[in-house]
Amino acid sequence: MLLVRPRRPTRTGALRAFIPVAACALGGVVAVGVIGLKWHYFTDTVAGAAVGIGTVCGLALFLDLPAVRRLLAWACRQPPTAQERGAQPKASV
């Protein structure tokens, strides 16, 4: 998800496309490798992929809930700088 839209414009579009493709290819090679070494059955690798995909999708749905988004926005807020704190008018008592 960090590769979808960078904060500042870059000219590395080909690299941003290559990284996910290389990660998927590596995952496929590892799956075939562990099957070839007889460490896992084909159904084990398919089930592992399904659990991984389901976990990511479930977490994405959870993080998109309005209450969670508000909590994350509150936690990520920047504290005011010293200049901003000094610029606020003081209340007289």
Phi and psi restraints in degrees (range 20) as a CNS / XPLOR table:
assign (resid 1 and name C) (resid 2 and name N)
       (resid 2 and name CA) (resid 2 and name C) 1.0 -68.4 20.0 2
assign (resid 2 and name N) (resid 2 and name CA)
       (resid 2 and name C) (resid 3 and name N) 1.0 -19.2 20.0 2
assign (resid 2 and name C) (resid 3 and name N)
       (resid 3 and name CA) (resid 3 and name C) 1.0 -89.5 20.0 2
assign (resid 3 and name N) (resid 3 and name CA)
       (resid 3 and name C) (resid 4 and name N) 1.0 -7.6 20.0 2
assign (resid 3 and name C) (resid 4 and name N)
       (resid 4 and name CA) (resid 4 and name C) 1.0 -66.3 20.0 2
assign (resid 4 and name N) (resid 4 and name CA)
       (resid 4 and name C) (resid 5 and name N) 1.0 -54.5 20.0 2
assign (resid 4 and name C) (resid 5 and name N)
       (resid 5 and name CA) (resid 5 and name C) 1.0 -141.7 20.0 2
assign (resid 5 and name N) (resid 5 and name CA)
       (resid 5 and name C) (resid 6 and name N) 1.0 104.9 20.0 2
assign (resid 5 and name C) (resid 6 and name N)
       (resid 6 and name CA) (resid 6 and name C) 1.0 -70.7 20.0 2
assign (resid 6 and name N) (resid 6 and name CA)
       (resid 6 and name C) (resid 7 and name N) 1.0 159.4 20.0 2
assign (resid 6 and name C) (resid 7 and name N)
       (resid 7 and name CA) (resid 7 and name C) 1.0 -67.5 20.0 2
assign (resid 7 and name N) (resid 7 and name CA)
       (resid 7 and name C) (resid 8 and name N) 1.0 -37.2 20.0 2
assign (resid 7 and name C) (resid 8 and name N)
       (resid 8 and name CA) (resid 8 and name C) 1.0 -118.3 20.0 2
assign (resid 8 and name N) (resid 8 and name CA)
       (resid 8 and name C) (resid 9 and name N) 1.0 146.3 20.0 2
assign (resid 8 and name C) (resid 9 and name N)
       (resid 9 and name CA) (resid 9 and name C) 1.0 -65.2 20.0 2
assign (resid 9 and name N) (resid 9 and name CA)
       (resid 9 and name C) (resid 10 and name N) 1.0 138.9 20.0 2
assign (resid 9 and name C) (resid 10 and name N)
       (resid 10 and name CA) (resid 10 and name C) 1.0 -131.6 20.0 2
assign (resid 10 and name N) (resid 10 and name CA)
       (resid 10 and name C) (resid 11 and name N) 1.0 164.5 20.0 2
assign (resid 10 and name C) (resid 11 and name N)
       (resid 11 and name CA) (resid 11 and name C) 1.0 -107.1 20.0 2
assign (resid 11 and name N) (resid 11 and name CA)
       (resid 11 and name C) (resid 12 and name N) 1.0 31.3 20.0 2
assign (resid 11 and name C) (resid 12 and name N)
       (resid 12 and name CA) (resid 12 and name C) 1.0 -111.0 20.0 2
assign (resid 12 and name N) (resid 12 and name CA)
       (resid 12 and name C) (resid 13 and name N) 1.0 43.4 20.0 2
assign (resid 12 and name C) (resid 13 and name N)
       (resid 13 and name CA) (resid 13 and name C) 1.0 -61.5 20.0 2
assign (resid 13 and name N) (resid 13 and name CA)
       (resid 13 and name C) (resid 14 and name N) 1.0 -39.1 20.0 2
assign (resid 13 and name C) (resid 14 and name N)
       (resid 14 and name CA) (resid 14 and name C) 1.0 -65.7 20.0 2
assign (resid 14 and name N) (resid 14 and name CA)
       (resid 14 and name C) (resid 15 and name N) 1.0 -39.3 20.0 2
assign (resid 14 and name C) (resid 15 and name N)
       (resid 15 and name CA) (resid 15 and name C) 1.0 -67.2 20.0 2
assign (resid 15 and name N) (resid 15 and name CA)
       (resid 15 and name C) (resid 16 and name N) 1.0 -39.3 20.0 2
assign (resid 15 and name C) (resid 16 and name N)
       (resid 16 and name CA) (resid 16 and name C) 1.0 -66.4 20.0 2
assign (resid 16 and name N) (resid 16 and name CA)
       (resid 16 and name C) (resid 17 and name N) 1.0 -26.8 20.0 2
assign (resid 16 and name C) (resid 17 and name N)
       (resid 17 and name CA) (resid 17 and name C) 1.0 -82.4 20.0 2
assign (resid 17 and name N) (resid 17 and name CA)
       (resid 17 and name C) (resid 18 and name N) 1.0 -32.2 20.0 2
assign (resid 17 and name C) (resid 18 and name N)
       (resid 18 and name CA) (resid 18 and name C) 1.0 -71.4 20.0 2
assign (resid 18 and name N) (resid 18 and name CA)
       (resid 18 and name C) (resid 19 and name N) 1.0 -37.7 20.0 2
assign (resid 18 and name C) (resid 19 and name N)
       (resid 19 and name CA) (resid 19 and name C) 1.0 -61.7 20.0 2
assign (resid 19 and name N) (resid 19 and name CA)
       (resid 19 and name C) (resid 20 and name N) 1.0 -49.5 20.0 2
assign (resid 19 and name C) (resid 20 and name N)
       (resid 20 and name CA) (resid 20 and name C) 1.0 -65.9 20.0 2
assign (resid 20 and name N) (resid 20 and name CA)
       (resid 20 and name C) (resid 21 and name N) 1.0 -35.0 20.0 2
assign (resid 20 and name C) (resid 21 and name N)
       (resid 21 and name CA) (resid 21 and name C) 1.0 -65.2 20.0 2
assign (resid 21 and name N) (resid 21 and name CA)
       (resid 21 and name C) (resid 22 and name N) 1.0 -42.8 20.0 2
assign (resid 21 and name C) (resid 22 and name N)
       (resid 22 and name CA) (resid 22 and name C) 1.0 -65.6 20.0 2
assign (resid 22 and name N) (resid 22 and name CA)
       (resid 22 and name C) (resid 23 and name N) 1.0 -37.4 20.0 2
assign (resid 22 and name C) (resid 23 and name N)
       (resid 23 and name CA) (resid 23 and name C) 1.0 -65.7 20.0 2
assign (resid 23 and name N) (resid 23 and name CA)
       (resid 23 and name C) (resid 24 and name N) 1.0 -41.7 20.0 2
assign (resid 23 and name C) (resid 24 and name N)
       (resid 24 and name CA) (resid 24 and name C) 1.0 -66.5 20.0 2
assign (resid 24 and name N) (resid 24 and name CA)
       (resid 24 and name C) (resid 25 and name N) 1.0 -41.0 20.0 2
assign (resid 24 and name C) (resid 25 and name N)
       (resid 25 and name CA) (resid 25 and name C) 1.0 -63.4 20.0 2
assign (resid 25 and name N) (resid 25 and name CA)
       (resid 25 and name C) (resid 26 and name N) 1.0 -42.3 20.0 2
assign (resid 25 and name C) (resid 26 and name N)
       (resid 26 and name CA) (resid 26 and name C) 1.0 -62.7 20.0 2
assign (resid 26 and name N) (resid 26 and name CA)
       (resid 26 and name C) (resid 27 and name N) 1.0 -40.5 20.0 2
assign (resid 26 and name C) (resid 27 and name N)
       (resid 27 and name CA) (resid 27 and name C) 1.0 -62.1 20.0 2
assign (resid 27 and name N) (resid 27 and name CA)
       (resid 27 and name C) (resid 28 and name N) 1.0 -40.3 20.0 2
assign (resid 27 and name C) (resid 28 and name N)
       (resid 28 and name CA) (resid 28 and name C) 1.0 -65.2 20.0 2
assign (resid 28 and name N) (resid 28 and name CA)
       (resid 28 and name C) (resid 29 and name N) 1.0 -41.7 20.0 2
assign (resid 28 and name C) (resid 29 and name N)
       (resid 29 and name CA) (resid 29 and name C) 1.0 -64.5 20.0 2
assign (resid 29 and name N) (resid 29 and name CA)
       (resid 29 and name C) (resid 30 and name N) 1.0 -41.7 20.0 2
assign (resid 29 and name C) (resid 30 and name N)
       (resid 30 and name CA) (resid 30 and name C) 1.0 -64.7 20.0 2
assign (resid 30 and name N) (resid 30 and name CA)
       (resid 30 and name C) (resid 31 and name N) 1.0 -42.3 20.0 2
assign (resid 30 and name C) (resid 31 and name N)
       (resid 31 and name CA) (resid 31 and name C) 1.0 -61.6 20.0 2
assign (resid 31 and name N) (resid 31 and name CA)
       (resid 31 and name C) (resid 32 and name N) 1.0 -45.5 20.0 2
assign (resid 31 and name C) (resid 32 and name N)
       (resid 32 and name CA) (resid 32 and name C) 1.0 -65.2 20.0 2
assign (resid 32 and name N) (resid 32 and name CA)
       (resid 32 and name C) (resid 33 and name N) 1.0 -37.7 20.0 2
assign (resid 32 and name C) (resid 33 and name N)
       (resid 33 and name CA) (resid 33 and name C) 1.0 -63.6 20.0 2
assign (resid 33 and name N) (resid 33 and name CA)
       (resid 33 and name C) (resid 34 and name N) 1.0 -45.1 20.0 2
assign (resid 33 and name C) (resid 34 and name N)
       (resid 34 and name CA) (resid 34 and name C) 1.0 -71.5 20.0 2
assign (resid 34 and name N) (resid 34 and name CA)
       (resid 34 and name C) (resid 35 and name N) 1.0 -27.9 20.0 2
assign (resid 34 and name C) (resid 35 and name N)
       (resid 35 and name CA) (resid 35 and name C) 1.0 -70.4 20.0 2
assign (resid 35 and name N) (resid 35 and name CA)
       (resid 35 and name C) (resid 36 and name N) 1.0 -42.7 20.0 2
assign (resid 35 and name C) (resid 36 and name N)
       (resid 36 and name CA) (resid 36 and name C) 1.0 -64.7 20.0 2
assign (resid 36 and name N) (resid 36 and name CA)
       (resid 36 and name C) (resid 37 and name N) 1.0 -34.0 20.0 2
assign (resid 36 and name C) (resid 37 and name N)
       (resid 37 and name CA) (resid 37 and name C) 1.0 -80.7 20.0 2
assign (resid 37 and name N) (resid 37 and name CA)
       (resid 37 and name C) (resid 38 and name N) 1.0 -1.5 20.0 2
assign (resid 37 and name C) (resid 38 and name N)
       (resid 38 and name CA) (resid 38 and name C) 1.0 60.6 20.0 2
assign (resid 38 and name N) (resid 38 and name CA)
       (resid 38 and name C) (resid 39 and name N) 1.0 32.5 20.0 2
assign (resid 38 and name C) (resid 39 and name N)
       (resid 39 and name CA) (resid 39 and name C) 1.0 -85.2 20.0 2
assign (resid 39 and name N) (resid 39 and name CA)
       (resid 39 and name C) (resid 40 and name N) 1.0 -27.3 20.0 2
assign (resid 39 and name C) (resid 40 and name N)
       (resid 40 and name CA) (resid 40 and name C) 1.0 -141.0 20.0 2
assign (resid 40 and name N) (resid 40 and name CA)
       (resid 40 and name C) (resid 41 and name N) 1.0 156.9 20.0 2
assign (resid 40 and name C) (resid 41 and name N)
       (resid 41 and name CA) (resid 41 and name C) 1.0 -88.2 20.0 2
assign (resid 41 and name N) (resid 41 and name CA)
       (resid 41 and name C) (resid 42 and name N) 1.0 165.3 20.0 2
assign (resid 41 and name C) (resid 42 and name N)
       (resid 42 and name CA) (resid 42 and name C) 1.0 -59.0 20.0 2
assign (resid 42 and name N) (resid 42 and name CA)
       (resid 42 and name C) (resid 43 and name N) 1.0 -41.3 20.0 2
assign (resid 42 and name C) (resid 43 and name N)
       (resid 43 and name CA) (resid 43 and name C) 1.0 -65.1 20.0 2
assign (resid 43 and name N) (resid 43 and name CA)
       (resid 43 and name C) (resid 44 and name N) 1.0 -29.9 20.0 2
assign (resid 43 and name C) (resid 44 and name N)
       (resid 44 and name CA) (resid 44 and name C) 1.0 -63.3 20.0 2
assign (resid 44 and name N) (resid 44 and name CA)
       (resid 44 and name C) (resid 45 and name N) 1.0 -44.4 20.0 2
assign (resid 44 and name C) (resid 45 and name N)
       (resid 45 and name CA) (resid 45 and name C) 1.0 -69.4 20.0 2
assign (resid 45 and name N) (resid 45 and name CA)
       (resid 45 and name C) (resid 46 and name N) 1.0 -37.3 20.0 2
assign (resid 45 and name C) (resid 46 and name N)
       (resid 46 and name CA) (resid 46 and name C) 1.0 -65.9 20.0 2
assign (resid 46 and name N) (resid 46 and name CA)
       (resid 46 and name C) (resid 47 and name N) 1.0 -42.8 20.0 2
assign (resid 46 and name C) (resid 47 and name N)
       (resid 47 and name CA) (resid 47 and name C) 1.0 -64.7 20.0 2
assign (resid 47 and name N) (resid 47 and name CA)
       (resid 47 and name C) (resid 48 and name N) 1.0 -39.9 20.0 2
assign (resid 47 and name C) (resid 48 and name N)
       (resid 48 and name CA) (resid 48 and name C) 1.0 -63.3 20.0 2
assign (resid 48 and name N) (resid 48 and name CA)
       (resid 48 and name C) (resid 49 and name N) 1.0 -41.0 20.0 2
assign (resid 48 and name C) (resid 49 and name N)
       (resid 49 and name CA) (resid 49 and name C) 1.0 -64.7 20.0 2
assign (resid 49 and name N) (resid 49 and name CA)
       (resid 49 and name C) (resid 50 and name N) 1.0 -39.9 20.0 2
assign (resid 49 and name C) (resid 50 and name N)
       (resid 50 and name CA) (resid 50 and name C) 1.0 -65.4 20.0 2
assign (resid 50 and name N) (resid 50 and name CA)
       (resid 50 and name C) (resid 51 and name N) 1.0 -41.4 20.0 2
assign (resid 50 and name C) (resid 51 and name N)
       (resid 51 and name CA) (resid 51 and name C) 1.0 -64.1 20.0 2
assign (resid 51 and name N) (resid 51 and name CA)
       (resid 51 and name C) (resid 52 and name N) 1.0 -42.6 20.0 2
assign (resid 51 and name C) (resid 52 and name N)
       (resid 52 and name CA) (resid 52 and name C) 1.0 -63.4 20.0 2
assign (resid 52 and name N) (resid 52 and name CA)
       (resid 52 and name C) (resid 53 and name N) 1.0 -45.8 20.0 2
assign (resid 52 and name C) (resid 53 and name N)
       (resid 53 and name CA) (resid 53 and name C) 1.0 -65.3 20.0 2
assign (resid 53 and name N) (resid 53 and name CA)
       (resid 53 and name C) (resid 54 and name N) 1.0 -42.9 20.0 2
assign (resid 53 and name C) (resid 54 and name N)
       (resid 54 and name CA) (resid 54 and name C) 1.0 -63.1 20.0 2
assign (resid 54 and name N) (resid 54 and name CA)
       (resid 54 and name C) (resid 55 and name N) 1.0 -38.2 20.0 2
assign (resid 54 and name C) (resid 55 and name N)
       (resid 55 and name CA) (resid 55 and name C) 1.0 -65.2 20.0 2
assign (resid 55 and name N) (resid 55 and name CA)
       (resid 55 and name C) (resid 56 and name N) 1.0 -45.5 20.0 2
assign (resid 55 and name C) (resid 56 and name N)
       (resid 56 and name CA) (resid 56 and name C) 1.0 -64.1 20.0 2
assign (resid 56 and name N) (resid 56 and name CA)
       (resid 56 and name C) (resid 57 and name N) 1.0 -44.2 20.0 2
assign (resid 56 and name C) (resid 57 and name N)
       (resid 57 and name CA) (resid 57 and name C) 1.0 -65.6 20.0 2
assign (resid 57 and name N) (resid 57 and name CA)
       (resid 57 and name C) (resid 58 and name N) 1.0 -41.8 20.0 2
assign (resid 57 and name C) (resid 58 and name N)
       (resid 58 and name CA) (resid 58 and name C) 1.0 -64.1 20.0 2
assign (resid 58 and name N) (resid 58 and name CA)
       (resid 58 and name C) (resid 59 and name N) 1.0 -40.8 20.0 2
assign (resid 58 and name C) (resid 59 and name N)
       (resid 59 and name CA) (resid 59 and name C) 1.0 -66.4 20.0 2
assign (resid 59 and name N) (resid 59 and name CA)
       (resid 59 and name C) (resid 60 and name N) 1.0 -39.2 20.0 2
assign (resid 59 and name C) (resid 60 and name N)
       (resid 60 and name CA) (resid 60 and name C) 1.0 -62.8 20.0 2
assign (resid 60 and name N) (resid 60 and name CA)
       (resid 60 and name C) (resid 61 and name N) 1.0 -42.8 20.0 2
assign (resid 60 and name C) (resid 61 and name N)
       (resid 61 and name CA) (resid 61 and name C) 1.0 -63.7 20.0 2
assign (resid 61 and name N) (resid 61 and name CA)
       (resid 61 and name C) (resid 62 and name N) 1.0 -40.3 20.0 2
assign (resid 61 and name C) (resid 62 and name N)
       (resid 62 and name CA) (resid 62 and name C) 1.0 -64.0 20.0 2
assign (resid 62 and name N) (resid 62 and name CA)
       (resid 62 and name C) (resid 63 and name N) 1.0 -43.9 20.0 2
assign (resid 62 and name C) (resid 63 and name N)
       (resid 63 and name CA) (resid 63 and name C) 1.0 -70.4 20.0 2
assign (resid 63 and name N) (resid 63 and name CA)
       (resid 63 and name C) (resid 64 and name N) 1.0 -18.0 20.0 2
assign (resid 63 and name C) (resid 64 and name N)
       (resid 64 and name CA) (resid 64 and name C) 1.0 -88.3 20.0 2
assign (resid 64 and name N) (resid 64 and name CA)
       (resid 64 and name C) (resid 65 and name N) 1.0 -2.4 20.0 2
assign (resid 64 and name C) (resid 65 and name N)
       (resid 65 and name CA) (resid 65 and name C) 1.0 -64.4 20.0 2
assign (resid 65 and name N) (resid 65 and name CA)
       (resid 65 and name C) (resid 66 and name N) 1.0 140.1 20.0 2
assign (resid 65 and name C) (resid 66 and name N)
       (resid 66 and name CA) (resid 66 and name C) 1.0 -56.7 20.0 2
assign (resid 66 and name N) (resid 66 and name CA)
       (resid 66 and name C) (resid 67 and name N) 1.0 -40.5 20.0 2
assign (resid 66 and name C) (resid 67 and name N)
       (resid 67 and name CA) (resid 67 and name C) 1.0 -65.6 20.0 2
assign (resid 67 and name N) (resid 67 and name CA)
       (resid 67 and name C) (resid 68 and name N) 1.0 -40.1 20.0 2
assign (resid 67 and name C) (resid 68 and name N)
       (resid 68 and name CA) (resid 68 and name C) 1.0 -68.7 20.0 2
assign (resid 68 and name N) (resid 68 and name CA)
       (resid 68 and name C) (resid 69 and name N) 1.0 -39.6 20.0 2
assign (resid 68 and name C) (resid 69 and name N)
       (resid 69 and name CA) (resid 69 and name C) 1.0 -62.3 20.0 2
assign (resid 69 and name N) (resid 69 and name CA)
       (resid 69 and name C) (resid 70 and name N) 1.0 -41.0 20.0 2
assign (resid 69 and name C) (resid 70 and name N)
       (resid 70 and name CA) (resid 70 and name C) 1.0 -63.9 20.0 2
assign (resid 70 and name N) (resid 70 and name CA)
       (resid 70 and name C) (resid 71 and name N) 1.0 -42.4 20.0 2
assign (resid 70 and name C) (resid 71 and name N)
       (resid 71 and name CA) (resid 71 and name C) 1.0 -63.1 20.0 2
assign (resid 71 and name N) (resid 71 and name CA)
       (resid 71 and name C) (resid 72 and name N) 1.0 -43.4 20.0 2
assign (resid 71 and name C) (resid 72 and name N)
       (resid 72 and name CA) (resid 72 and name C) 1.0 -67.4 20.0 2
assign (resid 72 and name N) (resid 72 and name CA)
       (resid 72 and name C) (resid 73 and name N) 1.0 -38.2 20.0 2
assign (resid 72 and name C) (resid 73 and name N)
       (resid 73 and name CA) (resid 73 and name C) 1.0 -65.0 20.0 2
assign (resid 73 and name N) (resid 73 and name CA)
       (resid 73 and name C) (resid 74 and name N) 1.0 -39.5 20.0 2
assign (resid 73 and name C) (resid 74 and name N)
       (resid 74 and name CA) (resid 74 and name C) 1.0 -66.0 20.0 2
assign (resid 74 and name N) (resid 74 and name CA)
       (resid 74 and name C) (resid 75 and name N) 1.0 -41.2 20.0 2
assign (resid 74 and name C) (resid 75 and name N)
       (resid 75 and name CA) (resid 75 and name C) 1.0 -69.7 20.0 2
assign (resid 75 and name N) (resid 75 and name CA)
       (resid 75 and name C) (resid 76 and name N) 1.0 -26.5 20.0 2
assign (resid 75 and name C) (resid 76 and name N)
       (resid 76 and name CA) (resid 76 and name C) 1.0 -94.6 20.0 2
assign (resid 76 and name N) (resid 76 and name CA)
       (resid 76 and name C) (resid 77 and name N) 1.0 1.3 20.0 2
assign (resid 76 and name C) (resid 77 and name N)
       (resid 77 and name CA) (resid 77 and name C) 1.0 -67.0 20.0 2
assign (resid 77 and name N) (resid 77 and name CA)
       (resid 77 and name C) (resid 78 and name N) 1.0 150.3 20.0 2
assign (resid 77 and name C) (resid 78 and name N)
       (resid 78 and name CA) (resid 78 and name C) 1.0 -89.1 20.0 2
assign (resid 78 and name N) (resid 78 and name CA)
       (resid 78 and name C) (resid 79 and name N) 1.0 135.3 20.0 2
assign (resid 78 and name C) (resid 79 and name N)
       (resid 79 and name CA) (resid 79 and name C) 1.0 -68.1 20.0 2
assign (resid 79 and name N) (resid 79 and name CA)
       (resid 79 and name C) (resid 80 and name N) 1.0 149.0 20.0 2
assign (resid 79 and name C) (resid 80 and name N)
       (resid 80 and name CA) (resid 80 and name C) 1.0 -65.3 20.0 2
assign (resid 80 and name N) (resid 80 and name CA)
       (resid 80 and name C) (resid 81 and name N) 1.0 145.8 20.0 2
assign (resid 80 and name C) (resid 81 and name N)
       (resid 81 and name CA) (resid 81 and name C) 1.0 -74.8 20.0 2
assign (resid 81 and name N) (resid 81 and name CA)
       (resid 81 and name C) (resid 82 and name N) 1.0 168.4 20.0 2
assign (resid 81 and name C) (resid 82 and name N)
       (resid 82 and name CA) (resid 82 and name C) 1.0 -62.5 20.0 2
assign (resid 82 and name N) (resid 82 and name CA)
       (resid 82 and name C) (resid 83 and name N) 1.0 -36.9 20.0 2
assign (resid 82 and name C) (resid 83 and name N)
       (resid 83 and name CA) (resid 83 and name C) 1.0 -66.4 20.0 2
assign (resid 83 and name N) (resid 83 and name CA)
       (resid 83 and name C) (resid 84 and name N) 1.0 -41.5 20.0 2
assign (resid 83 and name C) (resid 84 and name N)
       (resid 84 and name CA) (resid 84 and name C) 1.0 -66.5 20.0 2
assign (resid 84 and name N) (resid 84 and name CA)
       (resid 84 and name C) (resid 85 and name N) 1.0 -36.8 20.0 2
assign (resid 84 and name C) (resid 85 and name N)
       (resid 85 and name CA) (resid 85 and name C) 1.0 -68.1 20.0 2
assign (resid 85 and name N) (resid 85 and name CA)
       (resid 85 and name C) (resid 86 and name N) 1.0 -36.2 20.0 2
assign (resid 85 and name C) (resid 86 and name N)
       (resid 86 and name CA) (resid 86 and name C) 1.0 -74.1 20.0 2
assign (resid 86 and name N) (resid 86 and name CA)
       (resid 86 and name C) (resid 87 and name N) 1.0 -24.7 20.0 2
assign (resid 86 and name C) (resid 87 and name N)
       (resid 87 and name CA) (resid 87 and name C) 1.0 -79.0 20.0 2
assign (resid 87 and name N) (resid 87 and name CA)
       (resid 87 and name C) (resid 88 and name N) 1.0 -13.2 20.0 2
assign (resid 87 and name C) (resid 88 and name N)
       (resid 88 and name CA) (resid 88 and name C) 1.0 -76.5 20.0 2
assign (resid 88 and name N) (resid 88 and name CA)
       (resid 88 and name C) (resid 89 and name N) 1.0 137.4 20.0 2
assign (resid 88 and name C) (resid 89 and name N)
       (resid 89 and name CA) (resid 89 and name C) 1.0 -69.4 20.0 2
assign (resid 89 and name N) (resid 89 and name CA)
       (resid 89 and name C) (resid 90 and name N) 1.0 143.4 20.0 2
assign (resid 89 and name C) (resid 90 and name N)
       (resid 90 and name CA) (resid 90 and name C) 1.0 -86.4 20.0 2
assign (resid 90 and name N) (resid 90 and name CA)
       (resid 90 and name C) (resid 91 and name N) 1.0 137.4 20.0 2
assign (resid 90 and name C) (resid 91 and name N)
       (resid 91 and name CA) (resid 91 and name C) 1.0 -81.9 20.0 2
assign (resid 91 and name N) (resid 91 and name CA)
       (resid 91 and name C) (resid 92 and name N) 1.0 135.8 20.0 2
assign (resid 91 and name C) (resid 92 and name N)
       (resid 92 and name CA) (resid 92 and name C) 1.0 -91.8 20.0 2
assign (resid 92 and name N) (resid 92 and name CA)
       (resid 92 and name C) (resid 93 and name N) 1.0 139.1 20.0 2
